[in-house]
Amino acid sequence: MHTEVIAIFDIGKTNKKILLFDAALRLLFEQESRFEEIPDDDGFMGDDIEKLEKWMFSTLNDIINIDTYQLRALNITTYGASLMYVDGEGNRLTPVYNYLKPMPEEVMDGFYNSNGGKEEFCRKTSSPALGMLNSGLQILWLKRMKPEVFSKVGNIMHLPQYLSYLFTHKVTSEFTSIGCHTAMWDFDRQKYHSWLTAEGMRLRGPVSNHTVYETDLNGQHIHTGIGIHDSSASLVPYFMGTREQFILISTGTWCIFMNPFNREPLTAGQLTKDCLCYMSIRQQPVKSARFFMGQIHDVNVERLNHYFGVSADHFKSVKAETAALTRMINSNTGRVFFRNGISDDYVDKSVNLTRFLTFGDAYKQLMVDLVEVGLESLKLIIPADDQSKEVYISGGFARNDLFVKLLAIHLPGKRVYTTEIDNTTALGAAMVVYTSVFNRASPVVDLGLKKIT
């Protein structure tokens, strides 16, 4: 008997995966590959798009030929801020240009002045001025630096839509990719920014992420989604798994605070503090702020490890006593670590470690102070009329007892949970096409919630 499956390509900068989910959204199969980067036509390293395309087709063919599976649907989720260009006949014109590629100063000459000034333009498009990381400006770069290539452009797509296009041959655009610090979307007017029309850019109007097309692959009919930006895909299971307004805190090297229910316009001041807006599958802004918490944590713990002569993972054994943490938070002495802010190398060498008797004492103080600094980013995404009831913590720090208890202490009016869902991004990409494939509502997924008290 064949098991009906949805295939998801989850394309990261480093790892490329294919995952199969059954009709109950259980993960049945996962395969991961890594590709070496190659130089683009300017010599800057980036993804090998030709190898990626071949891998996607061959991998999908292999899945079709497995007797135990019946492939019903396909969707793609990838990193943002990368555009692909095709000519009038639908042929790819360029490599994948790495969003870390430097933006030549001459490309931007006069651009911001012609569009209301840098501060107002960045606020309106919810896009800090980040050069090529603002994917819309990659089009301007192509037009001004490679005019002979730009003259052949028939259509422009973000990477998720281009990879979907390989199978559907449908040129599409959707909200989550456009709304990802692209400098394309006017969040005030909820439409493409006027600069694109002024520069003669060819862009399709965005459609819902629930859109699917029937495609044929080796004689098999497959419902194929139009693709979705990975950060927005990771929110989908929470949208569909709870009826409450929530805040999601995704932790790792970066701590990302996301509020899909903040309707306050982004301010220029918030932009300067690493706060911006993404776009959700509901076509609403997701106010988001980030803090380099994982890296700051690791380099300071390394200093403590060296001083106290303990192993690299000794911090995991430090117990979190709520009463003691509360006393430390309420102490009148203020911060010990980061009293003067975060240094350029992230290590607070100004703290004299002789003041601590044990590693545990020092680590608790480090975490108390680090969370307090992180809360400054969290406050940026909480509106004056905040109605969110729940806070979900995912990622590596969801397993750090000190971190989650400190957050719960600081947020007494909310229910704080850790959440463990494997492959959240791929699962979200599967959920947005589920109803079109199976003609019924997507099943409720287990968010793996554990309440922190």
Stockholm file with secondary structure:
# STOCKHOLM 1.0

chainA/1-453         MHTEVIAIFDIGKTNKKILLFDAALRLLFEQESRFEEIPDDDGFMGDDIEKLEKWMFSTLNDIINIDTYQLRALNITTYGASLMYVDGEGNRLTPVYNYLKPMPEEVMDGFYNSNGGKEEFCRKTSSPALGMLNSGLQILWLKRMKPEVFSKVGNIMHLPQYLSYLFTHKVTSEFTSIGCHTAMWDFDRQKYHSWLTAEGMRLRGPVSNHTVYETDLNGQHIHTGIGIHDSSASLVPYFMGTREQFILISTGTWCIFMNPFNREPLTAGQLTKDCLCYMSIRQQPVKSARFFMGQIHDVNVERLNHYFGVSADHFKSVKAETAALTRMINSNTGRVFFRNGISDDYVDKSVNLTRFLTFGDAYKQLMVDLVEVGLESLKLIIPADDQSKEVYISGGFARNDLFVKLLAIHLPGKRVYTTEIDNTTALGAAMVVYTSVFNRASPVVDLGLKKIT
#=GR chainA/1-453 SS CCEEEEEEEEECSSEEEEEEEETTCCEEEEEEEECCCEECTTSCEECCHHHHHHHHHHHHHHHHTCTTEEEEEEEEEECSSCEEEEETTSCBCSCCCCTTSCCCGGGGTTTTGGGTCHHHHHHHHTCCCCGGGSHHHHHHHHHHHCHHHHTTEEEEEEHHHHHHHHHHCCCCCBHHHHTTTCSCEETTTTEECHHHHHTTCCCCCCBCTTCEEEEEETTEEEEEECCEEHHHHTTHHHHHHCSSCEEEEEESSSEEEEETTCCSCCCHHHHHTTEEEEECTTSCEEEEEEECHHHHHHHHHHHHHHHHTCCTTGGGGCCCCHHHHHHHHTCTTCCSTTTTCCCTTSCCTTSCGGGCSSHHHHHHHHHHHHHHHHHHHHHHTCCTTCCCCEEEEEEGGGGCHHHHHHHHHHCTTSEEEEECCTTHHHHHHHHHHHHHHHSSCCCCCCCCEEEEC
#=GC SS_cons         CCEEEEEEEEECSSEEEEEEEETTCCEEEEEEEECCCEECTTSCEECCHHHHHHHHHHHHHHHHTCTTEEEEEEEEEECSSCEEEEETTSCBCSCCCCTTSCCCGGGGTTTTGGGTCHHHHHHHHTCCCCGGGSHHHHHHHHHHHCHHHHTTEEEEEEHHHHHHHHHHCCCCCBHHHHTTTCSCEETTTTEECHHHHHTTCCCCCCBCTTCEEEEEETTEEEEEECCEEHHHHTTHHHHHHCSSCEEEEEESSSEEEEETTCCSCCCHHHHHTTEEEEECTTSCEEEEEEECHHHHHHHHHHHHHHHHTCCTTGGGGCCCCHHHHHHHHTCTTCCSTTTTCCCTTSCCTTSCGGGCSSHHHHHHHHHHHHHHHHHHHHHHTCCTTCCCCEEEEEEGGGGCHHHHHHHHHHCTTSEEEEECCTTHHHHHHHHHHHHHHHSSCCCCCCCCEEEEC
//
